[in-house]
Amino acid sequence: MERALAFLKTALPEDWAAYPQTLFEDFAAHASMLRQTAPWCRELSREAFEQYVLCPRVNDEDLSPHRALFYSQLWDRVKDLSQEEAALEVNRWCHEQASYQAQDDRTASPLTVYRCGSGRCGEESAFLVAALRSVGLPARQVYAPRWSHCDDNHAWVEVLCHGKWRFLGACEPEPVLDRGWFNTAASRAMLVHSRTFGPVTDLALHGAPLGRAGQALYHNQTARYAHTKLYTFRAEPGEVVTLEVLNEARFCPIAALTADKKGKVKVELGVGDLHLTTGEKEAFCHGETQDGAELAQAAPCPDWTPFDFRAPVDAPVNPAPLDEEQRRQRAAVLAAGAVKRQERMAGWYDEEKAAKYPAQQPLLRAARGNFDEIYAFLSKDKDPLRPMLLSVLSDKDFRDATAELLEAHLERARPWAGKYVREVFRRFILCPRVAFERLTDWSVPQPGPVGEVIALRKQGVPAALRPVDGAVLVWREGQLVPKEPEECGKVLFWKGPSEQYTYRQNWSVDRWTGDMWKPLKFTDRAWYKNRLMAQLPAGRYRVLTALRLPAGDQFANRLEFTLWPGEEKEVFLALRDCELTDLITPRSLPLPELAEQGDKNTLLLWLEEGAEPTEHILNELSAALPRFRALDIRVIFFLRGRGAEQQATLAHLLSQWPEVEVAYPEWAYQVETVARHLGLDPDKPPLAVVRDKNGMAAYGCCGYQVGMADLLGRILEQI
C-alpha cells in the first residue's frame, strides 16, 4: 500500500496536488487487493502492474472513484475466464453501459461515462481501460492523434495478455480480439502512440519513447498497426521539431521531438507526408520518396501556393474477417447491450420530481445519471439564481457537476448579482466555465488565459475568452474589450457564389505568435452571402485550403499575409480543382461477397428507404435513367429488409429500371464495414460504391450532395 502510494505521488505530481489524497488511497488499496487475488495481476512485473493496473490516469480525463464500483459489477463475470475472454467480456459490459456520442473537448471521467451512458472515443477508451484495470487486467489507451486520410482522429485500447499486447475498440464489442472498425484506418496512420506516467525502464513493454509532455511520456506503437519506415530529420541540436499532418485543412501536430546533439531526430512512422516546423523553419517530407528532411527558413507565400499532401495507403496489417457465426454473435451482443443501456438510462430520470420544475425539465433530463445532484442544487430553495446558473452549464457539466460545487459558485457570484444587467452577470460572472477546463471551485489558481478569466470573475469583473483566438476580454463601458490594448485591422474573406466553404473542413486561418502558428476559430455562421468579415489583431496570418480526394490525399493551397493596424484587407479564398481521374483510385473491398470480378463495372448502392438523402439520390437517378440504362453496367441496390422495395420512390424507380438487382444483406454490418474501410462515414447513408471489373472500389461516397448521380455516371463512363 505505501509503495503504491509512493508510485502515484511520483508518477502523477500534478494530480497529487489537484485531488484529495483519499482518492489515491482508494486506488492503491484496490490495486493491492487485485495483486493478491487476480491471477493475471499476480504474474505481472512490478512496472507493468504500476503503469497498467495501479495508475488511475489514462489520458487527460477527470479522475474519479470508480474502481470498486466497476469491480463489483465485473468480477463475477470474468473471474473464471481466460485473460483474452475476460477482456472481451469487460468490453461487452462497457457496451451495456455506454455508447459513442460526439461531445465537447473536456474529457469526462470514467464514472461520468458510466453514469451518463455515452462518450466520445477518447472517453470510451478511458472508460474501458478503467474497467479492465478495475479487475486487474493491464490495459492502456492507444491513440492516433490525427489521421492523414480523413479529418478525424481515434483512440482505442490495448490489453496485455500473457505478455502480448492485444487491441479492441472501446464499447464496441467484437467476438475476437485484434479487431475493430478502425483496422483499415489504423493501417493508414502516420503515428499511433500510448502513454506512461512517471519513470519507466522496460521499453520492450512500453514501446520506443517519443518524448514527455507534462506528466506523460509518449511511446511509439505505430509498427503494430501500419507499414512504417525510419525517418531522420535534421535541425539544430536541442531544437524541438513538431511533426504535423494536414487534417481539417490545417497543419495538426502529432508529435514534438527534440533533436539530439548532432541535430538529428530519428523516428519510425507510417509512409505518408509530413509537415515539419520549429520556430520559423519548416520542411515537407514526402514519405513515399523521402526518408527525412532538413528544416530551413520557410519561404514566403504572398500568393496562393499549391502543394499536395499524400496519405499512407491502406495495408492488411491486422486483417480480422468474421465468419457467419461470428457476425451473428456480434449482432446479438450489440442489440442486447443497447437494450440494457437504454433501460438503465431511462431509470435515472425522476418524472415526479422534474414535474415541479417544468422550465428546467430539459436541463434535468440532460443530467442523466447526475439527476440527483442537479435536482438537489435546483430544489434547495427558490432563489432565481439557481436556474440561472444551470442555464450556463454545458451538457457535459450537467452530467458530472456536484450540488456542492454549484453551490460554491452561486455564493461566489451572489455579491455582484445586481451590479450588471442579467445577461452580462449570467454569462461572464456567474458562469463557472471558461473554456473546456475541469470544473473546480476556483480555490486553486489556474495558469494561462483561463486562470486570468477566473481571477477576474472572482473579483466581480465580467470576463471571457475571445472565441476566435482565446484572448482575454473584460467588460468596459458596455462591451467586452481586450484586457490588454491591441491594434487591429479587418480582413474580408471572399468566396465564389457557388463555392461551399466549411471552416476546419476545407479552409482554416492561423496567426503567428512569434514562435509558432496558432489556429484561429471562425464560425460558418459569420458568412454573409459570399463574404466573411473578421476584425483581427495586427500581425502575420496564414490561410490554408484543402480539397480531400476519395483516397484520402489532398490538393491544398497556402497563402500568407500581414495585417497592419487599421488596415482593411481582402482575401479571395482559392480551392484547388481536380480532374475526374483524380477521384478514381481503386481500393480493395473488405468483404469477399462484395469483391466480385466480372465483365461489367458495377454500381453498388446501400439505401435507407424513405430517408431524405436516399430520396434525393433516387430522384436524381430517375431523372438520369436513360443515361444509366445506356451504360453496360450492373446495378445492385442493398436494402435494409424485405418490404423496403415497396417504399414509393424506390418502387417507382425499380419499376422503370428492371435491370436493377435487389439484395437484403446484413445491411448495417456491410455499411459500417465498407464505409470504414474506404474512409467514409457509415452514419450518413446512402453509401455508393463504383466497383470496377477487377472487383475493386474505384470510387465511394456517403451521404447526398447535389449532382451525386451525375458524378457517379461520369465515373462509370470514365472507367
PyMOL commands that set and color helices and strands:
alter all, ss='L'
color gray80, all
select helices_A, chain A and resi 2-11+13-18+21-37+39-42+46-54+67-78+83-97+110-116+121-134+183-186+203-206+222-224+324-346+351-354+358-366+368-378+385-390+395-400+403-416+422-430+448-458+524-526+580-583+612-623+625-630+644-646+648-656+667-677+708-718
alter helices_A, ss='H'
color red, helices_A
select strands_A, chain A and resi 99-100+118-119+139-144+154-161+164-168+193-197+208-213+216-220+228-234+240-247+250-258+264-270+273-278+281-286+292-294+296-297+305-309+463-465+472-476+479-482+488-494+507-512+517-519+531-537+539-548+554-563+568-572+601-606+633-638+661-663+687-691+697-702
alter strands_A, ss='S'
color yellow, strands_A
deselect
rebuild
show_as cartoon
